[in-house]
Amino acid sequence: MSIVTAVLSILLAALLGYTGAMKVMHTTTAAGNAAHLGIGTRQSQLIGAAELAAVAGLLIGLAVRPLLVITTAAVIALMVGAVAYHLRAKDPLTAALPAAVTAAAAAATLALAIALS
């Protein structure tokens, strides 16, 4: 495992832990974002649960490479969905940027995980 892969995995886990917890707890911010994007409470909480599951996958994936590959691919899919919802809501591109950057970081982690296998 390279140091870069480990650092990216840990940073992604921290970010997804934060955003996932907000969605699962249905904070005011998460509720407002979900409503703006046309996502119901239950769906938002399920997305948050998926983000929290990704935290476990990213951290355990540091020791179990196949899990890291699967988890980073799932994070990419999740973030592509987030970008699509922002575009559907006709948000400015800057609103979709955090999800796009997260997808890019997950893609870099995936590429490193595969290359270093």
ZITA-V836060 format. One record per residue. N is the residue number from 0. RES is the residue in three letters. BURIAL is # if it has 16 or more other C-alpha atoms within 10 Angstrom, else .. Layout:
[[N RES BURIAL] [N RES BURIAL]]
//
This chain:
[[0 MET .] [1 SER .] [2 ILE .] [3 VAL .] [4 THR #] [5 ALA #] [6 VAL .] [7 LEU #] [8 SER #] [9 ILE #] [10 LEU #] [11 LEU #] [12 ALA #] [13 ALA #] [14 LEU #] [15 LEU #] [16 GLY #] [17 TYR .] [18 THR #] [19 GLY #] [20 ALA #] [21 MET #] [22 LYS #] [23 VAL #] [24 MET .] [25 HIS #] [26 THR .] [27 THR .] [28 THR .] [29 ALA #] [30 ALA #] [31 GLY .] [32 ASN .] [33 ALA #] [34 ALA .] [35 HIS .] [36 LEU #] [37 GLY .] [38 ILE .] [39 GLY .] [40 THR #] [41 ARG .] [42 GLN .] [43 SER #] [44 GLN #] [45 LEU .] [46 ILE #] [47 GLY #] [48 ALA #] [49 ALA #] [50 GLU #] [51 LEU #] [52 ALA #] [53 ALA #] [54 VAL #] [55 ALA .] [56 GLY #] [57 LEU #] [58 LEU #] [59 ILE .] [60 GLY #] [61 LEU #] [62 ALA .] [63 VAL .] [64 ARG #] [65 PRO .] [66 LEU #] [67 LEU #] [68 VAL #] [69 ILE .] [70 THR #] [71 THR #] [72 ALA #] [73 ALA #] [74 VAL #] [75 ILE #] [76 ALA .] [77 LEU #] [78 MET #] [79 VAL #] [80 GLY .] [81 ALA #] [82 VAL #] [83 ALA .] [84 TYR #] [85 HIS #] [86 LEU .] [87 ARG .] [88 ALA .] [89 LYS .] [90 ASP .] [91 PRO .] [92 LEU .] [93 THR .] [94 ALA .] [95 ALA #] [96 LEU .] [97 PRO .] [98 ALA #] [99 ALA #] [100 VAL .] [101 THR #] [102 ALA #] [103 ALA #] [104 ALA #] [105 ALA #] [106 ALA #] [107 ALA #] [108 THR #] [109 LEU #] [110 ALA .] [111 LEU #] [112 ALA #] [113 ILE .] [114 ALA .] [115 LEU .] [116 SER .]]
//
